[in-house]
């Protein structure tokens, strides 16, 4: 199914806050017992990039995919409400 203005159900459309994503990433990281440095090494990002995501300053989808893969969780777990 493709998404177009004709098949978008606006009653179910919600925006995801960068702070919701930030807290979900941090919770997932802590859930597996990783420090920021551990996650950085595992996913190939630098610690500062992860800190930016966890503070809500960055929500780059490519970085979120790398983090999700490193934590072995679906990327959708960062954006579900």
PDB file of N, CA, C and O in Angstrom:
ATOM      1  N   UNK A   1       0.842  -1.171   0.000  1.00  0.00           N
ATOM      2  CA  UNK A   1       0.000   0.000   0.000  1.00  0.00           C
ATOM      3  C   UNK A   1       0.888   1.235   0.000  1.00  0.00           C
ATOM      4  O   UNK A   1       1.855   1.314   0.758  1.00  0.00           O
ATOM      5  N   UNK A   2       0.563   2.179  -0.835  1.00  0.00           N
ATOM      6  CA  UNK A   2       1.307   3.428  -0.830  1.00  0.00           C
ATOM      7  C   UNK A   2       0.533   4.464  -0.025  1.00  0.00           C
ATOM      8  O   UNK A   2      -0.678   4.354   0.166  1.00  0.00           O
ATOM      9  N   UNK A   3       1.249   5.450   0.429  1.00  0.00           N
ATOM     10  CA  UNK A   3       0.612   6.507   1.214  1.00  0.00           C
ATOM     11  C   UNK A   3       0.434   7.720   0.323  1.00  0.00           C
ATOM     12  O   UNK A   3       1.376   8.192  -0.314  1.00  0.00           O
ATOM     13  N   UNK A   4      -0.761   8.200   0.293  1.00  0.00           N
ATOM     14  CA  UNK A   4      -1.045   9.432  -0.428  1.00  0.00           C
ATOM     15  C   UNK A   4      -2.033  10.224   0.409  1.00  0.00           C
ATOM     16  O   UNK A   4      -2.533   9.741   1.425  1.00  0.00           O
ATOM     17  N   UNK A   5      -2.302  11.414  -0.015  1.00  0.00           N
ATOM     18  CA  UNK A   5      -3.268  12.226   0.722  1.00  0.00           C
ATOM     19  C   UNK A   5      -4.642  11.576   0.743  1.00  0.00           C
ATOM     20  O   UNK A   5      -5.434  11.821   1.654  1.00  0.00           O
ATOM     21  N   UNK A   6      -4.928  10.753  -0.248  1.00  0.00           N
ATOM     22  CA  UNK A   6      -6.233  10.107  -0.319  1.00  0.00           C
ATOM     23  C   UNK A   6      -6.392   8.964   0.676  1.00  0.00           C
ATOM     24  O   UNK A   6      -7.506   8.695   1.126  1.00  0.00           O
ATOM     25  N   UNK A   7      -5.296   8.285   1.028  1.00  0.00           N
ATOM     26  CA  UNK A   7      -5.446   7.157   1.933  1.00  0.00           C
ATOM     27  C   UNK A   7      -4.812   7.381   3.303  1.00  0.00           C
ATOM     28  O   UNK A   7      -4.640   6.432   4.067  1.00  0.00           O
ATOM     29  N   UNK A   8      -4.466   8.616   3.617  1.00  0.00           N
ATOM     30  CA  UNK A   8      -3.934   8.952   4.924  1.00  0.00           C
ATOM     31  C   UNK A   8      -5.089   9.230   5.872  1.00  0.00           C
ATOM     32  O   UNK A   8      -5.887  10.139   5.647  1.00  0.00           O
ATOM     33  N   UNK A   9      -5.168   8.458   6.908  1.00  0.00           N
ATOM     34  CA  UNK A   9      -6.208   8.654   7.916  1.00  0.00           C
ATOM     35  C   UNK A   9      -5.688   9.647   8.944  1.00  0.00           C
ATOM     36  O   UNK A   9      -4.938   9.273   9.846  1.00  0.00           O
ATOM     37  N   UNK A  10      -6.079  10.905   8.816  1.00  0.00           N
ATOM     38  CA  UNK A  10      -5.567  11.951   9.686  1.00  0.00           C
ATOM     39  C   UNK A  10      -5.965  11.762  11.143  1.00  0.00           C
ATOM     40  O   UNK A  10      -5.310  12.317  12.025  1.00  0.00           O
ATOM     41  N   UNK A  11      -6.994  11.017  11.419  1.00  0.00           N
ATOM     42  CA  UNK A  11      -7.391  10.812  12.806  1.00  0.00           C
ATOM     43  C   UNK A  11      -6.366   9.969  13.552  1.00  0.00           C
ATOM     44  O   UNK A  11      -6.308  10.025  14.780  1.00  0.00           O
ATOM     45  N   UNK A  12      -5.553   9.186  12.837  1.00  0.00           N
ATOM     46  CA  UNK A  12      -4.538   8.361  13.467  1.00  0.00           C
ATOM     47  C   UNK A  12      -3.134   8.919  13.297  1.00  0.00           C
ATOM     48  O   UNK A  12      -2.178   8.343  13.817  1.00  0.00           O
ATOM     49  N   UNK A  13      -2.992  10.021  12.587  1.00  0.00           N
ATOM     50  CA  UNK A  13      -1.684  10.604  12.352  1.00  0.00           C
ATOM     51  C   UNK A  13      -1.235  11.369  13.597  1.00  0.00           C
ATOM     52  O   UNK A  13      -1.959  12.221  14.113  1.00  0.00           O
ATOM     53  N   UNK A  14      -0.029  11.052  14.069  1.00  0.00           N
ATOM     54  CA  UNK A  14       0.525  11.752  15.218  1.00  0.00           C
ATOM     55  C   UNK A  14       1.987  12.063  14.948  1.00  0.00           C
ATOM     56  O   UNK A  14       2.668  11.348  14.213  1.00  0.00           O
ATOM     57  N   UNK A  15       2.447  13.130  15.548  1.00  0.00           N
ATOM     58  CA  UNK A  15       3.850  13.491  15.425  1.00  0.00           C
ATOM     59  C   UNK A  15       4.619  12.846  16.566  1.00  0.00           C
ATOM     60  O   UNK A  15       4.111  12.706  17.679  1.00  0.00           O
ATOM     61  N   UNK A  16       5.828  12.464  16.277  1.00  0.00           N
ATOM     62  CA  UNK A  16       6.679  11.877  17.300  1.00  0.00           C
ATOM     63  C   UNK A  16       7.699  12.922  17.707  1.00  0.00           C
ATOM     64  O   UNK A  16       8.422  13.456  16.866  1.00  0.00           O
ATOM     65  N   UNK A  17       7.755  13.206  18.968  1.00  0.00           N
ATOM     66  CA  UNK A  17       8.676  14.196  19.496  1.00  0.00           C
ATOM     67  C   UNK A  17      10.095  13.643  19.518  1.00  0.00           C
ATOM     68  O   UNK A  17      10.303  12.453  19.757  1.00  0.00           O
ATOM     69  N   UNK A  18      11.062  14.507  19.268  1.00  0.00           N
ATOM     70  CA  UNK A  18      12.467  14.102  19.353  1.00  0.00           C
ATOM     71  C   UNK A  18      12.796  13.661  20.769  1.00  0.00           C
ATOM     72  O   UNK A  18      13.675  12.824  20.973  1.00  0.00           O
ATOM     73  N   UNK A  19      12.093  14.220  21.748  1.00  0.00           N
ATOM     74  CA  UNK A  19      12.350  13.836  23.137  1.00  0.00           C
ATOM     75  C   UNK A  19      11.783  12.451  23.438  1.00  0.00           C
ATOM     76  O   UNK A  19      12.327  11.736  24.280  1.00  0.00           O
ATOM     77  N   UNK A  20      10.700  12.061  22.765  1.00  0.00           N
ATOM     78  CA  UNK A  20      10.183  10.702  22.904  1.00  0.00           C
ATOM     79  C   UNK A  20      11.181   9.704  22.326  1.00  0.00           C
ATOM     80  O   UNK A  20      11.432   8.650  22.911  1.00  0.00           O
ATOM     81  N   UNK A  21      11.745  10.049  21.175  1.00  0.00           N
ATOM     82  CA  UNK A  21      12.751   9.199  20.544  1.00  0.00           C
ATOM     83  C   UNK A  21      13.976   9.123  21.454  1.00  0.00           C
ATOM     84  O   UNK A  21      14.535   8.047  21.666  1.00  0.00           O
ATOM     85  N   UNK A  22      14.386  10.265  21.984  1.00  0.00           N
ATOM     86  CA  UNK A  22      15.561  10.318  22.852  1.00  0.00           C
ATOM     87  C   UNK A  22      15.406   9.410  24.059  1.00  0.00           C
ATOM     88  O   UNK A  22      16.314   8.646  24.386  1.00  0.00           O
ATOM     89  N   UNK A  23      14.266   9.488  24.719  1.00  0.00           N
ATOM     90  CA  UNK A  23      14.075   8.666  25.911  1.00  0.00           C
ATOM     91  C   UNK A  23      13.960   7.187  25.559  1.00  0.00           C
ATOM     92  O   UNK A  23      14.379   6.336  26.342  1.00  0.00           O
ATOM     93  N   UNK A  24      13.398   6.868  24.394  1.00  0.00           N
ATOM     94  CA  UNK A  24      13.292   5.471  23.968  1.00  0.00           C
ATOM     95  C   UNK A  24      14.664   4.885  23.654  1.00  0.00           C
ATOM     96  O   UNK A  24      14.939   3.732  23.987  1.00  0.00           O
ATOM     97  N   UNK A  25      15.520   5.669  23.019  1.00  0.00           N
ATOM     98  CA  UNK A  25      16.876   5.209  22.708  1.00  0.00           C
ATOM     99  C   UNK A  25      17.651   4.982  24.003  1.00  0.00           C
ATOM    100  O   UNK A  25      18.316   3.959  24.169  1.00  0.00           O
ATOM    101  N   UNK A  26      17.558   5.935  24.906  1.00  0.00           N
ATOM    102  CA  UNK A  26      18.279   5.809  26.176  1.00  0.00           C
ATOM    103  C   UNK A  26      17.787   4.594  26.967  1.00  0.00           C
ATOM    104  O   UNK A  26      18.587   3.846  27.528  1.00  0.00           O
ATOM    105  N   UNK A  27      16.474   4.407  27.006  1.00  0.00           N
ATOM    106  CA  UNK A  27      15.907   3.266  27.733  1.00  0.00           C
ATOM    107  C   UNK A  27      16.358   1.941  27.116  1.00  0.00           C
ATOM    108  O   UNK A  27      16.665   0.992  27.837  1.00  0.00           O
ATOM    109  N   UNK A  28      16.398   1.876  25.786  1.00  0.00           N
ATOM    110  CA  UNK A  28      16.833   0.649  25.113  1.00  0.00           C
ATOM    111  C   UNK A  28      18.311   0.384  25.395  1.00  0.00           C
ATOM    112  O   UNK A  28      18.710  -0.757  25.630  1.00  0.00           O
ATOM    113  N   UNK A  29      19.111   1.433  25.369  1.00  0.00           N
ATOM    114  CA  UNK A  29      20.544   1.292  25.645  1.00  0.00           C
ATOM    115  C   UNK A  29      20.772   0.802  27.073  1.00  0.00           C
ATOM    116  O   UNK A  29      21.546  -0.126  27.309  1.00  0.00           O
ATOM    117  N   UNK A  30      20.092   1.433  28.011  1.00  0.00           N
ATOM    118  CA  UNK A  30      20.238   1.044  29.408  1.00  0.00           C
ATOM    119  C   UNK A  30      19.666  -0.351  29.657  1.00  0.00           C
ATOM    120  O   UNK A  30      20.151  -1.083  30.521  1.00  0.00           O
ATOM    121  N   UNK A  31      18.639  -0.711  28.901  1.00  0.00           N
ATOM    122  CA  UNK A  31      18.017  -2.017  29.045  1.00  0.00           C
ATOM    123  C   UNK A  31      18.950  -3.177  28.735  1.00  0.00           C
ATOM    124  O   UNK A  31      18.809  -4.262  29.299  1.00  0.00           O
ATOM    125  N   UNK A  32      19.903  -2.946  27.839  1.00  0.00           N
ATOM    126  CA  UNK A  32      20.872  -4.002  27.529  1.00  0.00           C
ATOM    127  C   UNK A  32      22.169  -3.825  28.311  1.00  0.00           C
ATOM    128  O   UNK A  32      23.107  -4.608  28.159  1.00  0.00           O
ATOM    129  N   UNK A  33      22.214  -2.795  29.145  1.00  0.00           N
ATOM    130  CA  UNK A  33      23.377  -2.585  29.995  1.00  0.00           C
ATOM    131  C   UNK A  33      24.555  -1.907  29.327  1.00  0.00           C
ATOM    132  O   UNK A  33      25.687  -2.023  29.797  1.00  0.00           O
ATOM    133  N   UNK A  34      24.304  -1.200  28.235  1.00  0.00           N
ATOM    134  CA  UNK A  34      25.377  -0.507  27.522  1.00  0.00           C
ATOM    135  C   UNK A  34      25.557   0.901  28.081  1.00  0.00           C
ATOM    136  O   UNK A  34      24.588   1.574  28.435  1.00  0.00           O
ATOM    137  N   UNK A  35      26.805   1.328  28.153  1.00  0.00           N
ATOM    138  CA  UNK A  35      27.100   2.740  28.371  1.00  0.00           C
ATOM    139  C   UNK A  35      27.030   3.420  27.010  1.00  0.00           C
ATOM    140  O   UNK A  35      26.909   2.752  25.984  1.00  0.00           O
ATOM    141  N   UNK A  36      27.104   4.731  27.002  1.00  0.00           N
ATOM    142  CA  UNK A  36      27.126   5.456  25.731  1.00  0.00           C
ATOM    143  C   UNK A  36      28.341   5.014  24.918  1.00  0.00           C
ATOM    144  O   UNK A  36      28.247   4.821  23.706  1.00  0.00           O
ATOM    145  N   UNK A  37      29.475   4.856  25.588  1.00  0.00           N
ATOM    146  CA  UNK A  37      30.695   4.425  24.888  1.00  0.00           C
ATOM    147  C   UNK A  37      30.554   3.021  24.314  1.00  0.00           C
ATOM    148  O   UNK A  37      31.007   2.761  23.199  1.00  0.00           O
ATOM    149  N   UNK A  38      29.931   2.110  25.065  1.00  0.00           N
ATOM    150  CA  UNK A  38      29.715   0.751  24.561  1.00  0.00           C
ATOM    151  C   UNK A  38      28.884   0.778  23.282  1.00  0.00           C
ATOM    152  O   UNK A  38      29.207   0.108  22.301  1.00  0.00           O
ATOM    153  N   UNK A  39      27.814   1.561  23.311  1.00  0.00           N
ATOM    154  CA  UNK A  39      26.942   1.643  22.146  1.00  0.00           C
ATOM    155  C   UNK A  39      27.668   2.271  20.963  1.00  0.00           C
ATOM    156  O   UNK A  39      27.497   1.843  19.822  1.00  0.00           O
ATOM    157  N   UNK A  40      28.475   3.285  21.240  1.00  0.00           N
ATOM    158  CA  UNK A  40      29.228   3.946  20.175  1.00  0.00           C
ATOM    159  C   UNK A  40      30.134   2.951  19.455  1.00  0.00           C
ATOM    160  O   UNK A  40      30.195   2.932  18.225  1.00  0.00           O
ATOM    161  N   UNK A  41      30.822   2.144  20.215  1.00  0.00           N
ATOM    162  CA  UNK A  41      31.722   1.148  19.619  1.00  0.00           C
ATOM    163  C   UNK A  41      30.919   0.126  18.818  1.00  0.00           C
ATOM    164  O   UNK A  41      31.318  -0.262  17.720  1.00  0.00           O
ATOM    165  N   UNK A  42      29.795  -0.305  19.368  1.00  0.00           N
ATOM    166  CA  UNK A  42      28.994  -1.346  18.734  1.00  0.00           C
ATOM    167  C   UNK A  42      28.348  -0.884  17.430  1.00  0.00           C
ATOM    168  O   UNK A  42      28.281  -1.652  16.470  1.00  0.00           O
ATOM    169  N   UNK A  43      27.871   0.361  17.385  1.00  0.00           N
ATOM    170  CA  UNK A  43      27.148   0.803  16.187  1.00  0.00           C
ATOM    171  C   UNK A  43      27.984   1.671  15.252  1.00  0.00           C
ATOM    172  O   UNK A  43      27.520   2.021  14.167  1.00  0.00           O
ATOM    173  N   UNK A  44      29.204   2.025  15.648  1.00  0.00           N
ATOM    174  CA  UNK A  44      30.077   2.787  14.759  1.00  0.00           C
ATOM    175  C   UNK A  44      29.834   4.285  14.751  1.00  0.00           C
ATOM    176  O   UNK A  44      30.288   4.982  13.843  1.00  0.00           O
ATOM    177  N   UNK A  45      29.136   4.781  15.735  1.00  0.00           N
ATOM    178  CA  UNK A  45      28.967   6.225  15.888  1.00  0.00           C
ATOM    179  C   UNK A  45      29.908   6.695  16.988  1.00  0.00           C
ATOM    180  O   UNK A  45      30.446   5.880  17.738  1.00  0.00           O
ATOM    181  N   UNK A  46      30.106   7.990  17.086  1.00  0.00           N
ATOM    182  CA  UNK A  46      30.902   8.507  18.200  1.00  0.00           C
ATOM    183  C   UNK A  46      29.967   8.810  19.360  1.00  0.00           C
ATOM    184  O   UNK A  46      28.774   9.039  19.160  1.00  0.00           O
ATOM    185  N   UNK A  47      30.500   8.810  20.552  1.00  0.00           N
ATOM    186  CA  UNK A  47      29.688   9.009  21.757  1.00  0.00           C
ATOM    187  C   UNK A  47      28.884  10.309  21.690  1.00  0.00           C
ATOM    188  O   UNK A  47      27.741  10.356  22.145  1.00  0.00           O
ATOM    189  N   UNK A  48      29.467  11.344  21.133  1.00  0.00           N
ATOM    190  CA  UNK A  48      28.767  12.628  21.031  1.00  0.00           C
ATOM    191  C   UNK A  48      27.513  12.555  20.180  1.00  0.00           C
ATOM    192  O   UNK A  48      26.528  13.239  20.460  1.00  0.00           O
ATOM    193  N   UNK A  49      27.542  11.725  19.137  1.00  0.00           N
ATOM    194  CA  UNK A  49      26.356  11.559  18.289  1.00  0.00           C
ATOM    195  C   UNK A  49      25.236  10.876  19.073  1.00  0.00           C
ATOM    196  O   UNK A  49      24.068  11.244  18.949  1.00  0.00           O
ATOM    197  N   UNK A  50      25.595   9.897  19.866  1.00  0.00           N
ATOM    198  CA  UNK A  50      24.594   9.202  20.668  1.00  0.00           C
ATOM    199  C   UNK A  50      24.052  10.130  21.750  1.00  0.00           C
ATOM    200  O   UNK A  50      22.851  10.134  22.022  1.00  0.00           O
ATOM    201  N   UNK A  51      24.922  10.904  22.359  1.00  0.00           N
ATOM    202  CA  UNK A  51      24.485  11.873  23.365  1.00  0.00           C
ATOM    203  C   UNK A  51      23.530  12.895  22.761  1.00  0.00           C
ATOM    204  O   UNK A  51      22.559  13.289  23.407  1.00  0.00           O
ATOM    205  N   UNK A  52      23.795  13.330  21.525  1.00  0.00           N
ATOM    206  CA  UNK A  52      22.891  14.271  20.845  1.00  0.00           C
ATOM    207  C   UNK A  52      21.520  13.636  20.618  1.00  0.00           C
ATOM    208  O   UNK A  52      20.494  14.298  20.771  1.00  0.00           O
ATOM    209  N   UNK A  53      21.505  12.366  20.256  1.00  0.00           N
ATOM    210  CA  UNK A  53      20.230  11.672  20.041  1.00  0.00           C
ATOM    211  C   UNK A  53      19.487  11.529  21.364  1.00  0.00           C
ATOM    212  O   UNK A  53      18.282  11.771  21.431  1.00  0.00           O
ATOM    213  N   UNK A  54      20.199  11.138  22.410  1.00  0.00           N
ATOM    214  CA  UNK A  54      19.555  10.926  23.705  1.00  0.00           C
ATOM    215  C   UNK A  54      19.125  12.224  24.382  1.00  0.00           C
ATOM    216  O   UNK A  54      18.312  12.196  25.306  1.00  0.00           O
ATOM    217  N   UNK A  55      19.659  13.359  23.937  1.00  0.00           N
ATOM    218  CA  UNK A  55      19.239  14.634  24.501  1.00  0.00           C
ATOM    219  C   UNK A  55      18.127  15.279  23.671  1.00  0.00           C
ATOM    220  O   UNK A  55      17.596  16.326  24.040  1.00  0.00           O
ATOM    221  N   UNK A  56      17.781  14.642  22.545  1.00  0.00           N
ATOM    222  CA  UNK A  56      16.722  15.172  21.693  1.00  0.00           C
ATOM    223  C   UNK A  56      17.197  16.183  20.670  1.00  0.00           C
ATOM    224  O   UNK A  56      16.379  16.788  19.977  1.00  0.00           O
ATOM    225  N   UNK A  57      18.509  16.379  20.561  1.00  0.00           N
ATOM    226  CA  UNK A  57      19.057  17.345  19.611  1.00  0.00           C
ATOM    227  C   UNK A  57      19.166  16.789  18.200  1.00  0.00           C
ATOM    228  O   UNK A  57      19.271  17.553  17.241  1.00  0.00           O
ATOM    229  N   UNK A  58      19.142  15.458  18.059  1.00  0.00           N
ATOM    230  CA  UNK A  58      19.318  14.818  16.755  1.00  0.00           C
ATOM    231  C   UNK A  58      18.404  13.606  16.704  1.00  0.00           C
ATOM    232  O   UNK A  58      18.247  12.905  17.703  1.00  0.00           O
ATOM    233  N   UNK A  59      17.806  13.356  15.563  1.00  0.00           N
ATOM    234  CA  UNK A  59      16.985  12.158  15.367  1.00  0.00           C
ATOM    235  C   UNK A  59      17.177  11.646  13.941  1.00  0.00           C
ATOM    236  O   UNK A  59      16.214  11.279  13.267  1.00  0.00           O
ATOM    237  N   UNK A  60      18.423  11.627  13.496  1.00  0.00           N
ATOM    238  CA  UNK A  60      18.762  11.179  12.150  1.00  0.00           C
ATOM    239  C   UNK A  60      18.345   9.718  11.970  1.00  0.00           C
ATOM    240  O   UNK A  60      18.832   8.846  12.689  1.00  0.00           O
ATOM    241  N   UNK A  61      17.452   9.443  11.019  1.00  0.00           N
ATOM    242  CA  UNK A  61      16.975   8.067  10.814  1.00  0.00           C
ATOM    243  C   UNK A  61      18.091   7.057  10.550  1.00  0.00           C
ATOM    244  O   UNK A  61      18.001   5.914  10.999  1.00  0.00           O
ATOM    245  N   UNK A  62      19.132   7.454   9.836  1.00  0.00           N
ATOM    246  CA  UNK A  62      20.231   6.531   9.552  1.00  0.00           C
ATOM    247  C   UNK A  62      20.954   6.144  10.841  1.00  0.00           C
ATOM    248  O   UNK A  62      21.338   4.988  11.023  1.00  0.00           O
ATOM    249  N   UNK A  63      21.133   7.103  11.720  1.00  0.00           N
ATOM    250  CA  UNK A  63      21.785   6.816  13.004  1.00  0.00           C
ATOM    251  C   UNK A  63      20.882   5.946  13.875  1.00  0.00           C
ATOM    252  O   UNK A  63      21.357   5.036  14.555  1.00  0.00           O
ATOM    253  N   UNK A  64      19.581   6.228  13.853  1.00  0.00           N
ATOM    254  CA  UNK A  64      18.646   5.418  14.632  1.00  0.00           C
ATOM    255  C   UNK A  64      18.644   3.972  14.162  1.00  0.00           C
ATOM    256  O   UNK A  64      18.533   3.054  14.975  1.00  0.00           O
ATOM    257  N   UNK A  65      18.767   3.764  12.857  1.00  0.00           N
ATOM    258  CA  UNK A  65      18.829   2.396  12.324  1.00  0.00           C
ATOM    259  C   UNK A  65      20.074   1.679  12.823  1.00  0.00           C
ATOM    260  O   UNK A  65      20.010   0.503  13.182  1.00  0.00           O
ATOM    261  N   UNK A  66      21.195   2.369  12.848  1.00  0.00           N
ATOM    262  CA  UNK A  66      22.436   1.767  13.330  1.00  0.00           C
ATOM    263  C   UNK A  66      22.338   1.425  14.810  1.00  0.00           C
ATOM    264  O   UNK A  66      22.788   0.365  15.243  1.00  0.00           O
ATOM    265  N   UNK A  67      21.752   2.324  15.574  1.00  0.00           N
ATOM    266  CA  UNK A  67      21.594   2.082  17.010  1.00  0.00           C
ATOM    267  C   UNK A  67      20.654   0.904  17.248  1.00  0.00           C
ATOM    268  O   UNK A  67      20.931   0.039  18.079  1.00  0.00           O
ATOM    269  N   UNK A  68      19.552   0.875  16.522  1.00  0.00           N
ATOM    270  CA  UNK A  68      18.591  -0.225  16.671  1.00  0.00           C
ATOM    271  C   UNK A  68      19.250  -1.560  16.345  1.00  0.00           C
ATOM    272  O   UNK A  68      19.042  -2.546  17.053  1.00  0.00           O
ATOM    273  N   UNK A  69      20.037  -1.596  15.285  1.00  0.00           N
ATOM    274  CA  UNK A  69      20.718  -2.837  14.916  1.00  0.00           C
ATOM    275  C   UNK A  69      21.695  -3.263  16.007  1.00  0.00           C
ATOM    276  O   UNK A  69      21.786  -4.447  16.330  1.00  0.00           O
ATOM    277  N   UNK A  70      22.416  -2.317  16.568  1.00  0.00           N
ATOM    278  CA  UNK A  70      23.387  -2.623  17.621  1.00  0.00           C
ATOM    279  C   UNK A  70      22.701  -3.137  18.881  1.00  0.00           C
ATOM    280  O   UNK A  70      23.235  -4.002  19.575  1.00  0.00           O
ATOM    281  N   UNK A  71      21.527  -2.608  19.172  1.00  0.00           N
ATOM    282  CA  UNK A  71      20.784  -3.015  20.372  1.00  0.00           C
ATOM    283  C   UNK A  71      19.867  -4.205  20.105  1.00  0.00           C
ATOM    284  O   UNK A  71      19.241  -4.734  21.023  1.00  0.00           O
ATOM    285  N   UNK A  72      19.793  -4.619  18.846  1.00  0.00           N
ATOM    286  CA  UNK A  72      18.949  -5.731  18.415  1.00  0.00           C
ATOM    287  C   UNK A  72      17.474  -5.496  18.765  1.00  0.00           C
ATOM    288  O   UNK A  72      16.793  -6.364  19.312  1.00  0.00           O
ATOM    289  N   UNK A  73      17.012  -4.288  18.425  1.00  0.00           N
ATOM    290  CA  UNK A  73      15.602  -3.921  18.569  1.00  0.00           C
ATOM    291  C   UNK A  73      15.126  -3.337  17.258  1.00  0.00           C
ATOM    292  O   UNK A  73      15.937  -2.811  16.496  1.00  0.00           O
ATOM    293  N   UNK A  74      13.846  -3.411  16.970  1.00  0.00           N
ATOM    294  CA  UNK A  74      13.352  -2.766  15.749  1.00  0.00           C
ATOM    295  C   UNK A  74      13.413  -1.247  15.899  1.00  0.00           C
ATOM    296  O   UNK A  74      13.154  -0.712  16.977  1.00  0.00           O
ATOM    297  N   UNK A  75      13.752  -0.570  14.830  1.00  0.00           N
ATOM    298  CA  UNK A  75      13.828   0.897  14.887  1.00  0.00           C
ATOM    299  C   UNK A  75      12.472   1.492  15.261  1.00  0.00           C
ATOM    300  O   UNK A  75      12.401   2.584  15.824  1.00  0.00           O
ATOM    301  N   UNK A  76      11.407   0.773  14.946  1.00  0.00           N
ATOM    302  CA  UNK A  76      10.063   1.256  15.298  1.00  0.00           C
ATOM    303  C   UNK A  76       9.877   1.369  16.808  1.00  0.00           C
ATOM    304  O   UNK A  76       8.993   2.097  17.262  1.00  0.00           O
ATOM    305  N   UNK A  77      10.680   0.674  17.582  1.00  0.00           N
ATOM    306  CA  UNK A  77      10.556   0.777  19.038  1.00  0.00           C
ATOM    307  C   UNK A  77      10.952   2.155  19.552  1.00  0.00           C
ATOM    308  O   UNK A  77      10.614   2.517  20.679  1.00  0.00           O
ATOM    309  N   UNK A  78      11.667   2.926  18.734  1.00  0.00           N
ATOM    310  CA  UNK A  78      12.043   4.277  19.124  1.00  0.00           C
ATOM    311  C   UNK A  78      10.971   5.306  18.821  1.00  0.00           C
ATOM    312  O   UNK A  78      11.005   6.416  19.353  1.00  0.00           O
ATOM    313  N   UNK A  79      10.026   4.949  17.976  1.00  0.00           N
ATOM    314  CA  UNK A  79       9.030   5.937  17.565  1.00  0.00           C
ATOM    315  C   UNK A  79       7.596   5.537  17.900  1.00  0.00           C
ATOM    316  O   UNK A  79       6.655   6.227  17.509  1.00  0.00           O
ATOM    317  N   UNK A  80       7.424   4.452  18.604  1.00  0.00           N
ATOM    318  CA  UNK A  80       6.061   4.040  18.964  1.00  0.00           C
ATOM    319  C   UNK A  80       5.603   4.821  20.179  1.00  0.00           C
ATOM    320  O   UNK A  80       6.377   5.139  21.082  1.00  0.00           O
ATOM    321  N   UNK A  81       4.345   5.108  20.163  1.00  0.00           N
ATOM    322  CA  UNK A  81       3.797   5.870  21.290  1.00  0.00           C
ATOM    323  C   UNK A  81       3.000   4.978  22.190  1.00  0.00           C
ATOM    324  O   UNK A  81       2.459   5.438  23.195  1.00  0.00           O
TER     325      UNK A  81
END
